[in-house]
Amino acid sequence: MNHDRREFLKATSLLAGASLAGGFTDLHAENLIAPRQKNARMKLRFRPYTLELKHVFTIANSSRSTTPVVLTEIEHDGVIGYGEASMPPYLGESHDTATAFLAKVDLSKYENPFELETILRDIDAIAPGNPAAKASVDIALHDLIGRLMGQPWYNIWGFKKTATPYTSFTIGIDTEDVVRQKTKEAAEFKLLKVKLGRDTDKMIIETIRSVTDKPITTDVNQGWKDKQFALDMAHWLKEKGVVFIEQPMPKEQVDDLAWLTEHSPLPIFGDEGVQRLPDVKKAVGVYSGINIKLMKCAGMREAHKMIVLARSLGLKVMMGCMTETSCAISAAAHLTPMVDYADLDGALLISNDVFDGTKVIDGKVTLTDRPGIGVKKL
């Protein structure tokens, strides 16, 4: 075995083991693959982009037909990693805020791209908030490292490639005819996710049930305000074959949510109420499970930590998404062998994807063998 091959296997083993233990903190530059150019530095590039949705997307408190994103690239020694920030309105981020934040990121001062813990901690400290902008750097950096190693992230983390779950397909709030059409379009999916939170809730569920008996998950996006009404709906939804309810009431109504979780016949998942790592412990007793999204938690590294912590606390875990290109969807997909549920249909809801990556085949999240997060530009 030649020297380069030995060094590659050594680095792969160390990196995978450290990640499963919860971090790379104890790894040093001499244990990693040496850059081909000793003085090579990372370069960050970014550009705004707008996603066009195939259908108007309506939830409890808003509707939209586009989503602003920022596409990022990190180049090191001729190798490029890709990332993305997706910014639906409720996150409070925009093209302007994301590009202003990214303009403050200086990756050229880091000699070793493998120093994820240091680099991402420094980026998080630049300014509060901006989780999607931070995620765009995190994803591109993970992609770059995987490409430098020649390994996909499910291998680096030590996950079984085929242990991915089925993903749900999201049906937004709409008229009876459009809901029926969307349900028929989702024929290949084994699980449907339905947006609720308005006075049409029962009509939407009944319409879907007129087309299919597939299991349903529901996302209320904080649309119900009264805990007794929410409990009555939970009993009704259980009779209709619903699996769980996501964020039924405003995240500020912590006591009401805890009461509902205690009395509900269905599990209650937190989404808006669970953003980043410190929120996981706070979710215990308030929710049955949590929905982790890269755009909420600043990327793959923190998402991994959140999953490990949630598991240790007995919480169920769903890996979710925004409307995103296949770049961010593929990044999230590498974490799905660790979760109970996946809702990674974001790229399927848009008409202008600019990446090829993780596929949904017969409803199942299907990872590629490409290194990094597994994407290529179209």
Secondary structure as UniProt FT lines:
FT   HELIX           3..20
FT   TURN            21..22
FT   TURN            25..26
FT   HELIX           29..31
FT   TURN            38..39
FT   STRAND          43..59
FT   TURN            60..61
FT   STRAND          62..76
FT   TURN            77..78
FT   STRAND          79..86
FT   HELIX           89..91
FT   HELIX           95..102
FT   TURN            103..104
FT   HELIX           107..109
FT   TURN            113..114
FT   HELIX           116..124
FT   HELIX           131..149
FT   HELIX           153..156
FT   TURN            157..158
FT   HELIX           161..163
FT   STRAND          166..171
FT   HELIX           176..185
FT   TURN            186..188
FT   STRAND          191..195
FT   TURN            199..200
FT   HELIX           201..209
FT   TURN            210..211
FT   STRAND          216..219
FT   TURN            221..222
FT   HELIX           227..239
FT   TURN            240..241
FT   STRAND          242..246
FT   TURN            251..252
FT   HELIX           254..263
FT   STRAND          268..270
FT   TURN            272..273
FT   HELIX           278..283
FT   TURN            285..286
FT   STRAND          289..292
FT   HELIX           294..297
FT   HELIX           300..312
FT   TURN            313..314
FT   STRAND          316..319
FT   HELIX           326..333
FT   TURN            334..335
FT   HELIX           336..338
FT   STRAND          341..342
FT   HELIX           346..349
FT   STRAND          355..356
FT   STRAND          359..361
FT   TURN            362..363
FT   STRAND          364..366
FT   STRAND          376..377
//
